[in-house]
Amino acid sequence: MSPAPRRRRCGAMQVHERLLETHPSFRQNQARIDQFTERSIASGVAQGVTRKLITIPVVVHVVYKRDRENISKAQIRSQISVLNRDFGATNPDKSKVPAVWKGLVRNAKIKFALATKDPKGKKTDGVTRTKTNRSSFGADDSVKSASSGGANPWPRNRYLNLWVCNLGGGLLGYAQFPGGPGRTDGVVILYSAFGTQGEAKAPFNLGRTATHEIGHWLNLRHIWGDTMDCSSGDRVADTPNAAGPNYGKPTFPHITCNNGPNGDMFMNYMDYVDDAAMVMFSDGQITRMNAALAGPRSHFA
């Protein structure tokens, strides 16, 4: 067994770059989605999407070799509860948001619920369990296919597919941005960074890895824009540009990219801080997720 990660590492951009190179349609889809996102935000369409509560059915594919990786239903339920608190802005630790940004915190009106019917209409508890001979998986999507030791997805236009497994290489999770292939659409999470009980291990035992990765699934970028020289951004106006990821539990303010006096919004779910230090989405990020639900993820709206 590899040691539990001590610093957050997300594979979403690694997957993104691979898909850009290997799937020409993904590059074209991304361009269309970017244009749609800009238009829907500018026109106000995105802001209107979640006037009603949107409920996204979730299927959790547990892929395990060792018994400890076959996480309990209680651990799975604890993760769903975290998602609903974080996206609903009812998480008690939002009190940690600095005063200057408290006004940006609001309810995204996105709810997550374990699926009650499988693709054939039969009753389900929203969990599949697959015994594998694989000791671990990487960011190559192999966990998403039965032929490579994983579990096949349920239809992506009806479910959010979450795979929970032993990830190698220090990865906590990864997600596929909107516009990618249907057979790999969804989110993958390390079994010890999923939920708040059972096998969940500090400092990633508050369920925030799934919050972060589902943010990507709804088209959010990392707050520093995945460059290390202040030349990029996350395409959201109300999150200050940052020089790079923050780790651990930073102290406010942490100033980079001439973004004083308030500095980086390191307490944002889309940074790399520990679970206990990430406590908010911004209003602009919620609007961007709404644009995803108005466009490439509209089958859930």
Phi and psi in degrees as a GROMACS rama.xvg file:
@    title "Ramachandran Plot"
@    xaxis  label "Phi"
@    yaxis  label "Psi"
@TYPE xy
-76.5766  149.251  SER-2
-63.6487  152.398  PRO-3
-63.24  137.945  ALA-4
-60.8584  143.134  PRO-5
-107.339  -15.8727  ARG-6
-124.87  144.175  ARG-7
-68.3547  134.77  ARG-8
-141.56  123.237  ARG-9
-114.723  137.566  CYS-10
-98.7863  11.5419  GLY-11
-61.5306  -42.985  ALA-12
-72.8618  -30.6435  MET-13
-61.0797  -45.1727  GLN-14
-65.6301  -41.6187  VAL-15
-57.9591  -48.3073  HIS-16
-64.8345  -38.3778  GLU-17
-64.0859  -44.0678  ARG-18
-66.1925  -35.6319  LEU-19
-60.0778  -35.0479  LEU-20
-84.2137  -32.1151  GLU-21
-100.763  -17.832  THR-22
-127.449  94.5743  HIS-23
-54.1085  -32.8379  PRO-24
-65.7052  -29.8734  SER-25
-65.564  -42.3905  PHE-26
-60.5137  -43.5991  ARG-27
-66.5689  -42.3762  GLN-28
-62.4505  -40.4124  ASN-29
-61.3796  -42.4346  GLN-30
-62.0481  -43.675  ALA-31
-64.9962  -41.4513  ARG-32
-65.6217  -40.8238  ILE-33
-60.278  -44.1598  ASP-34
-65.0857  -44.2422  GLN-35
-61.1863  -42.8611  PHE-36
-60.2554  -46.7901  THR-37
-61.1257  -43.6736  GLU-38
-66.0909  -43.727  ARG-39
-70.3985  -31.1302  SER-40
-72.897  -43.8149  ILE-41
-64.2447  -35.6626  ALA-42
-84.9874  -12.424  SER-43
91.7038  -4.36212  GLY-44
-58.8328  -44.5653  VAL-45
-62.1275  -38.2452  ALA-46
-65.8685  -24.6458  GLN-47
-91.1173  -7.23007  GLY-48
-62.5239  -44.5191  VAL-49
-102.685  39.0153  THR-50
-64.5001  -31.4827  ARG-51
-104.676  156.153  LYS-52
-71.3167  129.523  LEU-53
-103.675  123.602  ILE-54
-105.22  124.489  THR-55
-105.46  116.265  ILE-56
-68.2659  135.536  PRO-57
-118.59  135.906  VAL-58
-117.524  129.364  VAL-59
-103.956  115.195  VAL-60
-95.5657  104.308  HIS-61
-87.6664  117.28  VAL-62
-115.634  119.207  VAL-63
-139.171  149.417  TYR-64
-110.566  -45.733  LYS-65
-96.3801  154.437  ARG-66
-57.6635  -37.8527  ASP-67
-64.0165  -26.4692  ARG-68
-77.5302  -16.2216  GLU-69
-85.8754  72.6279  ASN-70
-63.4661  155.622  ILE-71
-76.7007  160.797  SER-72
-62.2205  -34.5074  LYS-73
-62.9277  -40.655  ALA-74
-64.7239  -39.6067  GLN-75
-64.9885  -45.2479  ILE-76
-61.8873  -36.1379  ARG-77
-63.4178  -33.1932  SER-78
-69.7505  -41.9273  GLN-79
-60.906  -40.2479  ILE-80
-61.6638  -41.9694  SER-81
-61.3355  -46.4229  VAL-82
-57.7391  -42.3107  LEU-83
-70.4756  -32.5431  ASN-84
-69.7641  -45.6912  ARG-85
-67.9393  -44.8238  ASP-86
-75.739  -22.5127  PHE-87
-91.2676  -1.55506  GLY-88
56.8784  35.5695  ALA-89
-107.15  9.99682  THR-90
-67.991  124.183  ASN-91
-58.0798  -31.0639  PRO-92
-76.1918  4.60315  ASP-93
-65.3018  -12.0512  LYS-94
-61.9137  -17.2144  SER-95
-77.3357  -11.2438  LYS-96
-63.9154  127.434  VAL-97
-57.3214  149.147  PRO-98
-53.2576  -35.7943  ALA-99
-64.2327  -23.3996  VAL-100
-113.953  0.745763  TRP-101
-58.3685  -32.1367  LYS-102
-70.3597  -10.678  GLY-103
-89.0036  -9.7767  LEU-104
-86.7177  124.158  VAL-105
-151.235  167.698  ARG-106
-72.4751  122.737  ASN-107
-76.631  -12.5686  ALA-108
56.1029  40.1015  LYS-109
-119.441  121.152  ILE-110
-114.846  148.049  LYS-111
-119.275  136.121  PHE-112
-142.249  134.516  ALA-113
-58.4661  135.609  LEU-114
-58.9979  143.664  ALA-115
-106.83  -13.3665  THR-116
-130.948  139.125  LYS-117
-83.6481  178.182  ASP-118
-58.4175  -21.4291  PRO-119
-95.0008  5.2866  LYS-120
86.6907  5.88567  GLY-121
-85.8573  153.231  LYS-122
-62.337  139.427  LYS-123
-146.368  158.648  THR-124
-95.1836  5.72581  ASP-125
80.5863  14.1571  GLY-126
-130.412  132.978  VAL-127
-114.839  150.459  THR-128
-129.31  128.122  ARG-129
-130.04  119.554  THR-130
-80.4843  131.413  LYS-131
-125.326  159.915  THR-132
-96.9598  4.60304  ASN-133
-83.3347  129.13  ARG-134
-71.7186  -33.0602  SER-135
-160.48  167.354  SER-136
-124.437  159.619  PHE-137
-113.128  -160.2  GLY-138
-92.1771  24.7276  ALA-139
-95.2861  8.553  ASP-140
72.0749  10.4498  ASP-141
-66.0614  -24.8211  SER-142
-69.1135  -12.6284  VAL-143
-93.2878  9.70909  LYS-144
-138.454  130.821  SER-145
-62.8339  -30.7344  ALA-146
-68.8339  -18.4072  SER-147
-115.257  24.8272  SER-148
92.8343  5.24173  GLY-149
-109.098  -147.399  GLY-150
-131.321  134.525  ALA-151
-67.8083  147.531  ASN-152
-74.47  159.095  PRO-153
-86.5412  163.079  TRP-154
-54.6906  125.902  PRO-155
-70.8213  -16.3372  ARG-156
-85.7105  0.317439  ASN-157
-124.648  -17.9846  ARG-158
-140.901  149.8  TYR-159
-88.774  115.847  LEU-160
-85.8908  120.854  ASN-161
-114.324  121.775  LEU-162
-101.705  133.033  TRP-163
-120.34  123.958  VAL-164
-157.404  -176.769  CYS-165
-88.6379  109.711  ASN-166
-92.1213  137.664  LEU-167
-95.6829  -178.32  GLY-168
68.3353  20.053  GLY-169
76.1574  8.79126  GLY-170
-76.4674  136.165  LEU-171
-92.0152  -29.052  LEU-172
177.764  173.883  GLY-173
-159.603  159.151  TYR-174
-136.656  161.678  ALA-175
-105.78  126.419  GLN-176
-64.9282  158.88  PHE-177
-56.9866  146.634  PRO-178
100.771  -2.018  GLY-179
-90.0864  -179.243  GLY-180
-61.6886  141.547  PRO-181
-62.9729  -34.7384  GLY-182
-72.0733  -11.284  ARG-183
-123.232  10.8179  THR-184
-73.9896  130.178  ASP-185
144.7  -159.567  GLY-186
-133.642  140.578  VAL-187
-119.254  133.192  VAL-188
-131.322  139.515  ILE-189
-62.1623  135.097  LEU-190
-60.4059  -28.9856  TYR-191
-90.3544  5.79238  SER-192
-121.526  23.4072  ALA-193
-116.688  122.932  PHE-194
75.4868  -167.156  GLY-195
-124.291  6.73927  THR-196
-145.964  -172.63  GLN-197
64.9909  -117.882  GLY-198
-87.7791  0.15789  GLU-199
-64.2701  131.835  ALA-200
-120.077  134.185  LYS-201
-62.0164  148.634  ALA-202
-91.1028  20.109  PRO-203
-120.468  47.9458  PHE-204
-116.059  23.2945  ASN-205
-115.407  11.4665  LEU-206
79.5305  9.7355  GLY-207
-80.4762  -15.6233  ARG-208
-62.7663  -43.2742  THR-209
-67.1944  -37.6402  ALA-210
-58.6164  -46.7453  THR-211
-60.0787  -49.6732  HIS-212
-70.3449  -36.0353  GLU-213
-68.2798  -28.7245  ILE-214
-56.6445  -45.1655  GLY-215
-61.8207  -43.7985  HIS-216
-58.916  -28.4302  TRP-217
-98.2662  21.4768  LEU-218
79.8908  24.4737  ASN-219
-89.9318  143.249  LEU-220
-99.7894  167.4  ARG-221
-62.3907  148.217  HIS-222
-66.5629  -19.4869  ILE-223
-93.0019  2.18408  TRP-224
71.7679  10.7724  GLY-225
62.9333  27.5729  ASP-226
-122.056  161.7  THR-227
-114.195  22.3459  MET-228
-136.532  22.5438  ASP-229
65.6836  14.3093  CYS-230
-89.5648  -7.69125  SER-231
-124.871  -166.189  SER-232
-169.553  179.705  GLY-233
-98.3611  10.1737  ASP-234
67.4518  23.5112  ARG-235
-125.787  125.788  VAL-236
-70.4716  -29.9597  ALA-237
-96.6518  7.49133  ASP-238
-106.255  117.572  THR-239
-58.0563  142.566  PRO-240
-63.1611  140.163  ASN-241
-126.477  154.081  ALA-242
-75.6646  -23.9545  ALA-243
177.911  -175.943  GLY-244
-69.7581  149.514  PRO-245
-103.316  147.257  ASN-246
-125.569  162.297  TYR-247
69.341  -132.791  GLY-248
-129.575  83.7093  LYS-249
-65.9416  165.354  PRO-250
-105.369  133.382  THR-251
-80.6719  137.801  PHE-252
-88.354  149.425  PRO-253
-116.06  107.521  HIS-254
-97.7446  126.817  ILE-255
-141.548  169.491  THR-256
51.2067  34.5212  CYS-257
53.2739  37.1175  ASN-258
-101.444  23.5507  ASN-259
-68.3172  165.471  GLY-260
-83.2821  -9.33794  PRO-261
-91.1969  -25.1208  ASN-262
75.0372  -154.838  GLY-263
-70.1618  144.782  ASP-264
-86.8352  63.4867  MET-265
-69.1916  -16.3707  PHE-266
-82.1497  7.46208  MET-267
-77.603  145.049  ASN-268
-61.3488  -19.166  TYR-269
-97.4989  16.8063  MET-270
-98.2049  -170.2  ASP-271
-111.794  18.8215  TYR-272
-71.1161  169.71  VAL-273
-63.486  160.411  ASP-274
-53.22  -41.3483  ASP-275
-69.8786  -14.6295  ALA-276
-101.447  -11.8219  ALA-277
-103.203  123.253  MET-278
-140.138  5.01245  VAL-279
-154.582  148.711  MET-280
-101.42  151.458  PHE-281
-90.1215  164.317  SER-282
-55.3729  -42.9111  ASP-283
-65.3202  -36.5992  GLY-284
-66.5741  -39.9994  GLN-285
-63.1622  -41.0996  ILE-286
-61.859  -39.6815  THR-287
-66.2444  -39.7343  ARG-288
-64.3894  -38.2005  MET-289
-60.6219  -37.5781  ASN-290
-63.484  -36.0704  ALA-291
-64.4491  -38.2691  ALA-292
-76.615  -15.81  LEU-293
-88.6957  -19.9511  ALA-294
-119.697  -100.996  GLY-295
-64.8742  -21.6544  PRO-296
-110.141  25.8396  ARG-297
-67.3846  -15.9954  SER-298
-66.2577  -13.9396  HIS-299
-94.5063  -16.1357  PHE-300
